[in-house]
Amino acid sequence: MEQKKANQDCLKTSIGGQAVLEGIMMRGPKKTALSVRLPDGSIKTEVNNTPDMKKWYKKTPFVRGIFNFFDSLKQGYVYLMRSAELGGELEEEESAFEKKMKEKLGEKYETVFETSIFVLAMCIAVGLFLFLPTYLVKLLQPLIKSSLLMTVIEGGMKLAIFFVYLLAVSQMKDIRRTFMYHGAEHKTIFCYEHGEELTVENVRKYSRFHPRCGTSFLVITLILSILVLYFVSWGSLWERMLLKLLLLPLIMSVAYECIKFAGRHDNLITRILSAPGLWTQRLTTKEPDDEMIQVAIAAMKEVIPENAKDAQW
């Protein structure tokens, strides 16, 4: 049966999600649910209140993007770790180092550990996507006199690193399964948006490519950064790096508004805007099996508000 397309008339919902280890997190306006397929084959679902999104900096256009992005990263990491715990991935014996750290830090251990992992991940991301391309292109500056050409090469390197990384991790068995759950998440949201009953048969019909996906946000951020950074001087490596870091919140905020706009409208402009991200989702989403769709449905049902208008995008 042919997949139904995203551009059909449908409810535009704010409900979103994230694939985790053997499961899916769905985030609604009031409730957030985590559903995980346990080793015994059953589905475990946990429901929590969604963090308050009514604070001014989380709803003000061109301000909310950066705050909502880091909030999503934080929540996503928490649910990722919880899914690993439920799935038995964290049951191995603690190392001597872990035991010693727990003795010293006590109840603060989990917070310190999670913060350290988050900071390390951010440093790696900054190194790969901000510093490395700029450093490599700077080495070529004696041979390249055009700042436009240098910016294009720098942008090309960013995109190449991004896509090579996605291609590499998609070959890993566990990551591939996570990408399949990612596809189940998108299909389930589409099914709800089209007003159909949430059944495996109905969900399976829909596309795994969604314009509001985090993948699309990252791609738009990369493209916008290439355009904006044309106006940043190549005079000094560290000056350019500093300006790139200072401009990043602005670029991410604009990218967030682009995603919001594309999620609310369906026209030529939004289709062009969404195209790079939707194409990239061919790498970050895979067709799920029926058991994965069941997990997505279990999470989705817990976050749908009684009043559908509360979940309008």
ABEGO torsion letter per residue (X at the ends): XBBBBAABBBBBBABBBBBBBGBBBBBBAABBBBBBBBAAGBBBBBBBBBBBAABAAAABBGAAAAAAAAAAAAAAAAAAAAAAAAAGAAABBBBAAAAAAAAAAEAAAAAAAAAAAAAAAAAAAAAAAAAAAAAAAAAAAAABABAAAAAAAAAAAAAAAAAAAAAAAAABAAAAAAAAAAAAAAAAAAAAAAGBBBBAAAAAABBABBAABAAAAAAAAAAAAAAAAAABBAABAAAAAAAAAAAAAAAAAAAAAAAAAAAABBBAAAAAAAAAAAAAAAAABBBBBAAAAAAAAAAAAAABBABAAAABX
